[in-house]
Amino acid sequence: MPTMDAIDRKILAVLQAEGRVTNVELASRVDLTAPPCLRRVRALEEAGVIRGYHADLDPSKLGFAITVFAMVSLRSQAEEDLRAFENHIRALPQVRECHMLNGEIDFILKIVAHDLQSFQEFLTSHLTPAPNVASVKTSLTIRTAKHEPGVPLD
C-alpha cells in the first residue's frame, strides 16, 4: 500500500462521495493544479486503493423490491469446498455481496429479488441445492437506515 498524505485522503474523500467529479474540479477542491491531481489519482488507481467507479443504483426503482440477507452454513470448510461455493455464488447475479465469516455461520449473502415469489424460487433453485450447503437462514430487510458505501476518511 502506498504512503498516503492528507491530499491523497482528500482526493479519496471527494471521489468516494462524488465519483463523477472532473479532474479540474477535484484539483480545485484539494488545492492542487490539474496535472499533479491526475497523477495522484492514477497512482491511487494503480496501487489498487481506488478499485473502480460505479453508479449507486436504487434497487426498488429497477424493480428489485426485496433485499434479503442469507446466512449460509456449509457441510465442509475445506478450502476447495469454500472456493467451490464462492464460485457458485459469483455466477448468481441476484447475490450482490458475499462475505465469509468466522463462527457458526460460514457466509453471509446480500440478495436482491423482484418479489417474495422470485426470491423463494431463487432460494430453492440456486442457493439451498448448491454444493456443500448444509443450511440457509434468511432475514428479509424491512428498511435501510443507513447505506454508506466505502470507508470513513478523515
C-alpha positions in Angstrom: 0.0 0.0 0.0 1.4 3.4 -0.9 2.1 6.1 1.7 -0.8 8.5 1.6 -0.7 12.1 2.7 -3.5 14.5 3.6 -4.0 15.5 0.0 -4.5 11.8 -1.1 -7.1 11.4 1.6 -8.9 14.5 0.5 -8.9 13.1 -3.1 -10.3 9.8 -1.9 -13.0 11.5 0.2 -14.2 13.6 -2.7 -14.1 10.7 -5.2 -15.9 8.4 -2.8 -18.7 10.9 -2.3 -18.8 12.1 -5.9 -17.2 9.8 -8.4 -18.1 11.8 -11.4 -16.3 15.0 -10.4 -14.0 16.2 -13.1 -10.3 16.3 -12.5 -10.3 20.1 -12.7 -13.0 20.3 -10.0 -11.2 17.7 -7.9 -7.9 19.5 -8.1 -9.6 22.7 -7.1 -11.2 21.1 -4.1 -7.9 19.6 -2.8 -5.9 22.7 -3.6 -3.8 21.3 -6.5 -3.5 22.0 -10.1 -5.0 19.5 -12.5 -1.8 17.6 -13.7 -0.5 16.6 -10.2 -4.0 15.8 -9.1 -4.5 13.4 -12.1 -1.1 11.8 -11.3 -2.2 11.2 -7.7 -5.5 9.7 -8.8 -3.8 7.4 -11.3 -1.2 6.3 -8.7 -4.1 5.5 -6.3 -5.8 3.5 -9.0 -2.6 1.6 -9.9 -2.0 0.8 -6.3 -5.5 -0.7 -6.0 -6.7 1.9 -3.4 -9.3 3.0 -5.9 -10.8 -0.2 -7.2 -13.2 1.3 -9.7 -16.1 3.7 -10.3 -19.8 3.0 -10.4 -23.2 4.5 -10.2 -25.2 3.9 -7.0 -28.5 2.5 -8.2 -31.8 2.4 -6.3 -32.8 -1.3 -6.5 -36.5 -0.5 -5.9 -36.6 1.9 -8.9 -35.4 -1.0 -11.0 -37.9 -3.5 -9.8 -35.9 -5.2 -7.0 -38.3 -4.6 -4.1 -36.8 -7.3 -1.9 -33.4 -7.3 -0.2 -32.6 -10.4 1.9 -29.6 -11.4 4.0 -28.9 -15.1 3.9 -26.7 -16.9 6.5 -25.2 -20.0 4.9 -23.6 -22.9 6.7 -21.6 -25.4 4.8 -21.0 -29.1 5.5 -17.3 -28.8 4.9 -14.9 -25.9 5.4 -12.1 -27.4 3.4 -10.5 -24.8 1.1 -11.6 -26.5 -2.1 -15.2 -26.6 -0.8 -15.2 -22.9 0.2 -13.9 -22.0 -3.2 -16.5 -24.1 -5.0 -19.2 -22.3 -3.0 -17.7 -18.9 -3.8 -17.5 -19.7 -7.5 -21.1 -20.9 -7.5 -22.2 -17.6 -5.8 -20.2 -15.4 -8.2 -22.3 -16.8 -11.0 -25.6 -15.7 -9.4 -26.4 -12.0 -10.3 -29.0 -11.7 -7.5 -26.3 -12.1 -4.9 -24.8 -8.7 -4.6 -22.4 -9.4 -1.7 -20.8 -12.5 -0.3 -18.7 -12.4 2.9 -17.1 -15.4 4.6 -17.4 -15.2 8.3 -15.8 -16.9 11.3 -18.0 -18.6 13.8 -21.2 -20.7 13.4 -22.2 -19.2 10.0 -19.8 -19.6 7.1 -21.1 -17.0 4.7 -23.5 -14.0 4.7 -25.0 -13.0 1.4 -26.9 -9.9 0.4 -29.5 -10.9 -2.2 -31.9 -8.8 -4.2 -35.2 -10.0 -5.8 -38.2 -8.6 -7.6 -40.6 -10.0 -5.1 -41.1 -12.7 -2.5 -42.0 -15.4 -5.0 -38.9 -14.8 -7.1 -36.7 -14.9 -4.0 -38.3 -18.2 -2.9 -37.6 -19.6 -6.4 -34.0 -18.4 -6.2 -33.6 -19.9 -2.7 -34.9 -23.3 -3.7 -33.4 -23.5 -7.1 -30.0 -21.9 -6.7 -29.0 -21.5 -3.1 -30.1 -24.4 -0.9 -29.2 -27.0 -3.5 -25.8 -25.5 -4.1 -22.9 -27.9 -3.5 -21.9 -28.4 0.2 -24.7 -26.2 1.6 -25.9 -27.6 5.0 -28.4 -24.8 5.9 -29.6 -21.4 4.9 -31.3 -18.9 7.3 -32.7 -15.8 5.7 -33.8 -12.4 7.0 -35.9 -10.0 4.9 -34.9 -6.4 5.1 -37.7 -4.2 6.4 -35.9 -0.9 5.8 -32.4 0.5 5.5 -31.5 3.2 8.0 -28.0 3.7 6.5 -26.4 2.9 3.2 -22.8 4.3 3.1 -20.5 2.6 0.6 -16.8 2.9 1.1 -14.8 3.7 4.2 -14.6 6.6 6.6 -11.9 9.1 5.7 -10.5 12.0 7.7 
